[in-house]
């Protein structure tokens, strides 16, 4: 096994975005009063901090992120248009008049546009708007919730079950902070044309003006989403995101005791994430990292190239002690095909979980013919020369 360690100057490049779970977590952390919490770097997927991130919790109105996602899919595929009008059934109207939750205040038999309903869901947190969209999508809110759950599981939100479109309390209507962070990354990535709605501070419908409840929008530089939530069982929660320059951080917190605590804690955690961490690009896809000796090949060595763009998130104080090591078993026997994995790149730093990425052969190397193999073997026997 061969190890080649070196330092690498930073390159101006972007990471390849991989959505889902399973990205390395950092050892450095911060305490939080939230019952459940997670902070994720959007680009690299690195978990900056977490607390009970896989504990089942009530998502409250943060459910509406999934409802919006489903509607955005309809719009993107062309099944719906923003100008389409959807009816407000008496079933929906009666349900939400009695619920006492947050409303868009849709009159019975009204026909708001999809665009108005989306704004009502995102900005006004309208439970009634969610139900109208759900009925139009699947015939009933129950059937829509089943579709939401199925889609969530496809994303890797394995611990999530939806029972309605709005987040009103129901048995088994549950998710986790980690699952909501996965959903947030998908929503931001998949629908850049609709994502700006989340940064709007107010919306007026039927003469009633309501403000966006997201505290980050009013207090934190770069904040542009996403959704608050609150029920008695869950406490106060927030899926928030902030972008500064090329960096975006996603935060999920839940179980806070008041609106004030949610606002203060969310701002504190976001500032910590941007102050303590940064992203470092080490290699672009195809960059030569090192080279390796070849056994019985038409070339004596083969270049080792990065299999994908490598960008890591780590504490700024750990950057100077970062170590990048090319690891492979050599000499590598020919034939070798370009793009064949022949080793791995290992990145280590103090208090940071080790990151490993594939190293690929940069060129084809043919196997020597019979005479060449005999000559190389004799050299190895007589003088220890490598083929």
C-alpha positions as CSV (number, residue, x, y, z in Angstrom):
1,X,0.0,0.0,0.0
2,X,1.5,3.3,-1.1
3,X,0.8,6.6,0.7
4,X,1.7,10.0,-0.8
5,X,1.0,13.0,1.4
6,X,1.0,16.6,0.3
7,X,-0.5,20.0,0.7
8,X,-2.6,21.3,-2.2
9,X,-3.3,25.0,-3.1
10,X,-7.0,25.9,-3.3
11,X,-8.6,26.0,-6.7
12,X,-11.6,28.2,-7.7
13,X,-14.2,25.6,-8.4
14,X,-17.6,24.3,-7.3
15,X,-18.4,21.0,-5.7
16,X,-20.7,18.5,-7.3
17,X,-24.0,18.6,-5.4
18,X,-25.1,15.3,-4.0
19,X,-28.5,15.4,-2.3
20,X,-29.4,13.1,0.6
21,X,-28.0,11.8,3.9
22,X,-24.7,10.2,4.7
23,X,-22.3,13.1,4.6
24,X,-19.6,13.5,7.2
25,X,-20.3,15.3,10.5
26,X,-17.8,17.6,12.1
27,X,-16.6,17.1,15.7
28,X,-16.6,20.8,16.6
29,X,-20.1,21.8,17.8
30,X,-22.2,24.3,19.7
31,X,-24.8,23.8,22.4
32,X,-28.4,24.7,21.6
33,X,-31.7,25.0,23.6
34,X,-33.6,23.4,20.8
35,X,-34.9,19.9,21.5
36,X,-33.9,18.8,18.0
37,X,-31.5,20.5,15.6
38,X,-29.2,20.1,12.6
39,X,-27.1,22.5,10.5
40,X,-25.9,21.5,7.1
41,X,-23.7,23.1,4.5
42,X,-25.8,23.1,1.3
43,X,-23.0,22.6,-1.2
44,X,-21.0,19.8,0.5
45,X,-23.7,18.2,2.6
46,X,-21.4,18.4,5.7
47,X,-23.2,18.4,9.0
48,X,-21.9,21.3,11.0
49,X,-23.8,20.4,14.2
50,X,-26.7,18.2,15.3
51,X,-28.7,17.4,18.3
52,X,-31.2,14.5,18.4
53,X,-31.4,15.0,14.6
54,X,-32.9,11.5,14.1
55,X,-35.4,11.7,16.9
56,X,-39.0,11.6,15.8
57,X,-40.7,15.0,16.2
58,X,-43.9,16.8,15.1
59,X,-43.1,19.0,12.1
60,X,-46.0,21.4,12.5
61,X,-46.2,23.9,9.7
62,X,-42.7,22.9,8.4
63,X,-44.8,20.2,6.7
64,X,-45.8,22.9,4.2
65,X,-42.3,22.6,2.6
66,X,-43.3,19.2,1.3
67,X,-46.7,20.4,0.1
68,X,-45.0,23.2,-1.8
69,X,-42.5,20.8,-3.3
70,X,-45.3,18.6,-4.6
71,X,-47.0,21.6,-6.2
72,X,-43.8,22.9,-7.7
73,X,-43.3,19.5,-9.4
74,X,-46.8,19.8,-10.9
75,X,-45.8,23.2,-12.3
76,X,-42.5,22.1,-13.6
77,X,-43.9,19.1,-15.5
78,X,-46.6,21.3,-17.0
79,X,-49.6,19.6,-15.4
80,X,-50.5,22.9,-13.6
81,X,-50.1,26.5,-14.4
82,X,-49.7,29.4,-11.9
83,X,-52.8,30.9,-13.4
84,X,-55.0,27.8,-12.9
85,X,-57.9,28.4,-10.5
86,X,-58.8,25.8,-7.9
87,X,-62.1,25.7,-6.0
88,X,-62.4,26.1,-2.2
89,X,-64.8,23.3,-1.2
90,X,-67.1,23.5,1.8
91,X,-65.3,20.6,3.3
92,X,-62.0,22.6,3.3
93,X,-63.7,25.8,4.5
94,X,-65.6,24.1,7.4
95,X,-62.5,22.1,8.5
96,X,-60.3,25.2,8.9
97,X,-62.8,27.5,10.3
98,X,-63.0,25.1,13.2
99,X,-59.3,24.4,13.4
100,X,-58.2,27.8,14.7
101,X,-54.8,27.5,13.0
102,X,-53.1,29.9,10.6
103,X,-55.2,30.7,7.6
104,X,-55.1,32.4,4.2
105,X,-58.8,33.2,4.9
106,X,-60.2,31.6,1.7
107,X,-64.0,32.1,1.4
108,X,-66.1,29.0,0.6
109,X,-66.6,28.5,-3.2
110,X,-63.8,31.0,-4.0
111,X,-61.4,30.1,-6.9
112,X,-58.0,31.4,-6.0
113,X,-55.1,30.8,-8.5
114,X,-52.4,28.3,-7.9
115,X,-50.0,31.3,-7.6
116,X,-52.1,32.8,-4.9
117,X,-52.4,29.5,-3.0
118,X,-48.6,29.0,-3.1
119,X,-48.0,32.4,-1.7
120,X,-50.6,31.7,0.9
121,X,-48.9,28.5,1.9
122,X,-45.4,29.9,2.0
123,X,-45.9,33.4,3.4
124,X,-49.2,33.2,5.3
125,X,-48.8,29.6,6.4
126,X,-52.4,29.0,5.3
127,X,-53.7,25.6,6.4
128,X,-56.7,26.2,4.2
129,X,-54.5,26.9,1.1
130,X,-52.7,23.5,1.7
131,X,-56.0,21.6,1.8
132,X,-57.3,23.2,-1.4
133,X,-54.0,22.3,-3.2
134,X,-54.2,18.7,-1.7
135,X,-57.7,18.1,-2.9
136,X,-56.9,19.3,-6.4
137,X,-53.8,17.2,-6.5
138,X,-55.1,13.9,-5.2
139,X,-58.9,14.1,-4.6
140,X,-58.5,14.2,-0.8
141,X,-56.0,15.5,1.7
142,X,-55.5,11.9,3.0
143,X,-54.5,10.7,-0.4
144,X,-52.2,13.7,-0.9
145,X,-50.5,12.9,2.4
146,X,-49.8,9.4,1.2
147,X,-48.2,10.8,-2.0
148,X,-46.1,13.2,0.1
149,X,-44.9,10.3,2.3
150,X,-44.0,8.2,-0.7
151,X,-42.1,11.1,-2.3
152,X,-40.3,11.9,0.9
153,X,-39.1,8.3,1.2
154,X,-37.7,8.5,-2.3
155,X,-35.6,11.4,-1.1
156,X,-34.2,9.4,1.7
157,X,-36.5,10.9,4.4
158,X,-36.8,7.4,5.8
159,X,-38.3,8.5,9.2
160,X,-41.0,10.8,7.8
161,X,-44.8,10.1,7.7
162,X,-47.3,12.7,6.6
163,X,-51.0,12.6,7.5
164,X,-52.1,15.9,6.1
165,X,-50.8,18.7,4.0
166,X,-50.6,21.5,6.6
167,X,-49.0,20.1,9.7
168,X,-52.2,20.2,11.9
169,X,-51.7,17.7,14.8
170,X,-52.5,14.1,13.9
171,X,-51.2,10.8,15.3
172,X,-48.1,9.6,13.5
173,X,-47.6,12.8,11.6
174,X,-43.9,12.8,12.3
175,X,-40.5,13.6,10.8
176,X,-36.9,14.3,12.0
177,X,-34.7,17.3,11.8
178,X,-32.3,15.4,9.5
179,X,-35.2,14.5,7.1
180,X,-36.3,18.2,7.0
181,X,-32.8,19.2,6.1
182,X,-32.8,16.7,3.2
183,X,-36.1,18.2,2.0
184,X,-34.8,21.7,2.2
185,X,-31.7,20.8,0.1
186,X,-34.0,19.3,-2.6
187,X,-36.4,22.2,-2.6
188,X,-33.6,24.8,-3.0
189,X,-31.8,22.8,-5.7
190,X,-34.8,21.5,-7.7
191,X,-36.9,24.7,-8.0
192,X,-34.7,27.9,-8.3
193,X,-37.5,29.5,-10.2
194,X,-39.9,29.3,-7.3
195,X,-37.5,29.4,-4.3
196,X,-37.5,33.3,-4.2
197,X,-41.1,33.2,-2.9
198,X,-39.7,32.1,0.5
199,X,-37.9,35.4,0.9
200,X,-41.0,37.6,0.5
201,X,-42.0,39.3,3.7
202,X,-45.7,39.8,3.2
203,X,-48.7,38.8,1.0
204,X,-52.2,40.2,0.8
205,X,-55.2,38.1,-0.2
206,X,-58.9,39.2,-0.1
207,X,-57.8,42.4,1.5
208,X,-56.0,40.7,4.4
209,X,-52.3,41.4,4.6
210,X,-50.1,38.9,6.5
211,X,-46.4,38.9,7.2
212,X,-43.9,36.1,6.8
213,X,-43.2,34.5,10.2
214,X,-39.6,33.6,9.4
215,X,-37.5,35.7,11.9
216,X,-34.3,35.3,9.9
217,X,-35.7,37.4,7.1
218,X,-35.8,40.5,9.4
219,X,-32.6,40.0,11.3
220,X,-29.9,38.0,9.5
221,X,-27.9,39.0,6.4
222,X,-28.4,36.7,3.5
223,X,-31.5,35.0,4.9
224,X,-33.9,33.9,2.1
225,X,-36.1,31.0,3.5
226,X,-37.7,28.8,4.5
227,X,-40.6,27.9,7.0
228,X,-41.6,28.2,10.6
229,X,-43.7,25.8,12.6
230,X,-45.5,25.7,15.9
231,X,-47.9,23.4,17.8
232,X,-48.2,22.8,21.5
233,X,-46.7,19.4,21.2
234,X,-43.7,20.4,19.0
235,X,-42.9,23.9,20.4
236,X,-41.5,26.5,18.0
237,X,-39.5,25.3,15.1
238,X,-37.8,26.7,11.9
239,X,-36.3,25.4,8.7
240,X,-34.1,28.3,7.8
241,X,-31.5,29.0,5.2
242,X,-28.9,31.8,4.7
243,X,-26.7,32.4,1.7
244,X,-23.6,34.6,1.8
245,X,-21.3,34.7,-1.2
246,X,-21.0,31.2,-2.6
247,X,-21.9,29.5,0.8
248,X,-25.3,28.5,1.9
249,X,-26.2,27.0,5.3
250,X,-29.4,25.1,6.1
251,X,-30.7,24.9,9.7
252,X,-33.5,23.0,11.3
253,X,-34.4,23.6,14.9
254,X,-37.5,22.5,16.8
255,X,-38.8,22.4,20.4
256,X,-38.1,26.0,21.4
257,X,-40.2,27.6,24.0
258,X,-41.3,30.9,22.4
259,X,-41.2,33.0,19.3
260,X,-38.5,35.2,20.9
261,X,-36.3,32.2,21.7
262,X,-36.7,30.8,18.2
263,X,-35.6,34.1,16.7
264,X,-32.6,34.6,19.0
265,X,-31.4,31.0,18.8
266,X,-31.8,30.7,15.0
267,X,-29.7,33.9,14.5
268,X,-27.1,32.8,17.0
269,X,-26.6,29.4,15.3
270,X,-26.4,30.8,11.8
271,X,-23.8,33.4,12.8
272,X,-21.8,30.6,14.4
273,X,-21.9,28.5,11.3
274,X,-20.6,31.3,9.0
275,X,-18.0,32.5,11.6
276,X,-16.4,29.1,12.4
277,X,-16.6,27.2,9.1
278,X,-15.7,27.6,5.5
279,X,-15.6,25.6,2.3
280,X,-12.3,24.7,0.7
281,X,-12.0,23.4,-2.9
282,X,-9.0,21.1,-3.3
283,X,-9.3,19.4,-6.7
284,X,-11.5,19.7,-9.8
285,X,-12.8,16.6,-11.5
286,X,-9.9,15.3,-13.7
287,X,-7.2,17.2,-11.9
288,X,-3.9,15.2,-11.6
289,X,-3.2,14.4,-7.9
290,X,-0.1,12.2,-8.3
291,X,1.2,9.3,-10.4
292,X,1.7,5.6,-9.7
293,X,4.2,3.0,-10.9
294,X,2.8,0.5,-13.4
295,X,3.7,-3.2,-13.5
296,X,4.2,-4.8,-16.9
297,X,2.7,-1.8,-18.7
298,X,3.5,0.1,-21.9
299,X,4.1,3.1,-19.7
300,X,6.2,3.1,-16.5
301,X,3.6,5.2,-14.6
302,X,-0.1,6.3,-14.8
303,X,-1.4,9.6,-13.7
304,X,-3.9,9.5,-10.7
305,X,-6.7,12.0,-11.2
306,X,-9.6,13.1,-9.0
307,X,-12.8,11.3,-9.7
308,X,-14.9,14.2,-8.8
309,X,-14.6,17.8,-7.7
310,X,-13.5,17.8,-4.1
311,X,-14.7,20.6,-1.8
312,X,-14.7,20.1,1.9
313,X,-16.3,22.1,4.8
314,X,-14.3,22.3,7.9
315,X,-13.5,24.6,10.8
316,X,-11.3,27.5,9.7
317,X,-8.9,26.7,12.5
318,X,-8.4,23.2,11.2
319,X,-7.5,24.2,7.7
320,X,-3.8,24.7,8.3
321,X,-3.4,21.2,9.6
322,X,-5.4,19.5,6.8
323,X,-3.5,16.6,5.3
324,X,-4.3,15.1,1.8
325,X,-3.0,11.6,1.1
326,X,-3.1,9.6,-2.1
327,X,-3.4,5.9,-1.3
328,X,-3.0,3.0,-3.7
329,X,-1.6,-0.5,-3.9
330,X,1.4,-0.4,-6.3
331,X,2.9,-0.9,-8.7
332,X,-0.5,-1.2,-10.5
333,X,-0.7,-4.1,-12.9
334,X,-1.5,-3.4,-16.5
335,X,-3.7,-3.3,-18.4
336,X,-5.3,-0.1,-16.9
337,X,-8.3,1.6,-18.4
338,X,-8.8,5.4,-18.2
339,X,-11.4,6.2,-15.5
340,X,-10.7,2.9,-13.7
341,X,-10.5,3.4,-9.9
342,X,-7.0,2.6,-8.8
343,X,-6.8,4.3,-5.4
344,X,-8.4,6.8,-3.1
345,X,-7.8,10.3,-1.8
346,X,-7.9,10.6,2.0
347,X,-8.4,14.0,3.7
348,X,-7.8,14.4,7.4
349,X,-7.7,17.3,9.8
350,X,-7.9,17.7,13.6
351,X,-11.4,17.1,15.0
352,X,-12.8,16.5,11.5
353,X,-14.2,13.2,10.3
354,X,-12.0,11.6,7.6
355,X,-13.1,12.1,4.0
356,X,-12.3,9.6,1.2
357,X,-12.8,10.0,-2.5
358,X,-11.9,7.8,-5.5
359,X,-8.7,8.3,-7.5
360,X,-9.0,7.2,-11.1
361,X,-6.4,6.3,-13.8
362,X,-5.9,9.4,-16.1
363,X,-4.9,7.4,-19.2
364,X,-5.1,3.9,-20.7
365,X,-2.0,1.8,-20.1
366,X,-1.7,-1.3,-22.3
367,X,-0.1,-4.6,-21.0
368,X,3.3,-5.4,-22.4
369,X,3.6,-8.1,-25.0
370,X,5.1,-11.5,-24.2
371,X,8.7,-10.4,-24.9
372,X,8.3,-7.2,-23.0
373,X,6.8,-9.1,-20.0
374,X,9.8,-11.6,-20.0
375,X,12.3,-8.7,-20.2
376,X,10.6,-6.8,-17.3
377,X,10.5,-10.0,-15.2
378,X,14.2,-10.7,-15.8
379,X,15.1,-7.1,-14.8
380,X,13.0,-7.5,-11.6
381,X,14.8,-10.7,-10.8
382,X,18.3,-9.5,-11.6
383,X,18.3,-5.9,-10.6
384,X,15.0,-5.3,-8.8
385,X,13.8,-3.0,-11.6
386,X,10.1,-2.4,-11.9
387,X,8.2,-3.0,-15.2
